[in-house]
Each structure stands twice: as C-alpha cells, then as structure tokens.
C-alpha cells in the first residue's frame, strides 16, 4: 500500500503538468519566436517532416528570392 501511495504522490505533479497544457504553450512560444526570426529574414517556415516536439527541428526557414550575394 505504501508503494501505491508514494507512486501516486510522485506521479500527480507529472499528470497535472500534462493536463494543464504547459507543453503546448511552450511549443507555441518557441514556434512564434521561430516564425518572427524567419519572417525577419524574408523567409517562410516549412515543415521538415519531423515530429520531435521541438519547433526548431520540426520546421525549417526557407528563404526564397533576394538571398543572393550578387548585387
């Protein structure tokens, strides 16, 4: 019985953190930051096909046009 009780005490914060959606809001904050950086460079974010839970791995900034060193 003690094992069950101590497991419940340890697992409750983990389950509560998932239920509040904290991971989703962190992902969105990171996604917004990447979007702003990419737009600043005149690019667009495109999915890479990865689903890692990290926007920097899941999306790449693709710069189209105007990205030449020749003037």
Backbone torsions as a table, in degrees:
resi	resn	phi	psi	omega
1	UNK	NA	-37.9	179.2
2	UNK	-63.6	-37.0	179.5
3	UNK	-62.3	-44.7	179.2
4	UNK	-62.7	-43.1	-179.3
5	UNK	-65.8	-44.8	-179.7
6	UNK	-68.7	-33.4	175.7
7	UNK	-64.6	-42.5	179.7
8	UNK	-63.4	-40.4	-179.7
9	UNK	-65.8	-39.3	-179.9
10	UNK	-76.1	-34.8	-175.8
11	UNK	-81.3	-23.9	-176.0
12	UNK	-58.1	-47.5	178.5
13	UNK	-62.0	-34.5	179.1
14	UNK	-66.4	-44.7	179.6
15	UNK	-67.5	-39.8	-179.8
16	UNK	-65.2	-38.2	177.9
17	UNK	-63.8	-38.2	178.0
18	UNK	-71.6	-35.2	-177.2
19	UNK	-70.5	-28.0	-178.0
20	UNK	-81.4	-12.7	178.1
21	UNK	80.9	22.9	-179.0
22	UNK	-60.0	-36.6	179.8
23	UNK	-64.0	-39.0	-179.8
24	UNK	-66.6	-40.1	-179.0
25	UNK	-69.7	-36.8	176.7
26	UNK	-64.4	-41.6	178.0
27	UNK	-61.5	-43.7	-178.1
28	UNK	-66.9	-38.7	177.7
29	UNK	-62.2	-45.5	178.6
30	UNK	-64.6	-40.1	179.3
31	UNK	-63.4	-43.1	178.4
32	UNK	-62.4	-39.6	179.3
33	UNK	-65.1	-44.7	178.5
34	UNK	-63.3	-40.9	179.2
35	UNK	-61.3	-44.1	179.8
36	UNK	-63.7	-43.6	179.0
37	UNK	-63.6	-41.7	-178.0
38	UNK	-68.4	-43.4	179.0
39	UNK	-63.3	-36.7	178.0
40	UNK	-61.1	-31.3	179.7
41	UNK	-92.5	13.2	-178.3
42	UNK	60.8	40.8	178.8
43	UNK	-121.2	178.7	175.6
44	UNK	-131.9	145.9	177.7
45	UNK	-81.8	133.9	176.7
46	UNK	-129.3	141.4	179.2
47	UNK	-65.4	144.5	179.5
48	UNK	-93.8	-11.8	-176.4
49	UNK	97.8	-9.2	178.1
50	UNK	-85.0	150.1	174.3
51	UNK	-132.1	69.9	-175.4
52	UNK	-91.2	-14.7	-174.4
53	UNK	88.6	4.2	177.2
54	UNK	-121.7	114.0	-176.1
55	UNK	-55.8	-33.4	-179.2
56	UNK	-64.9	-26.8	177.3
57	UNK	-91.8	-27.1	-175.2
58	UNK	-84.8	-19.5	-177.5
59	UNK	-134.1	148.0	177.2
60	UNK	-123.4	143.6	177.2
61	UNK	-86.4	116.3	-179.7
62	UNK	-105.9	121.9	-179.1
63	UNK	-102.1	122.0	-177.8
64	UNK	-114.7	131.9	177.3
65	UNK	66.7	152.4	174.9
66	UNK	66.2	4.3	-177.6
67	UNK	-103.9	52.5	-178.9
68	UNK	-116.4	149.2	175.9
69	UNK	-86.5	-12.3	178.9
70	UNK	-85.4	131.3	179.1
71	UNK	-119.5	NA	NA
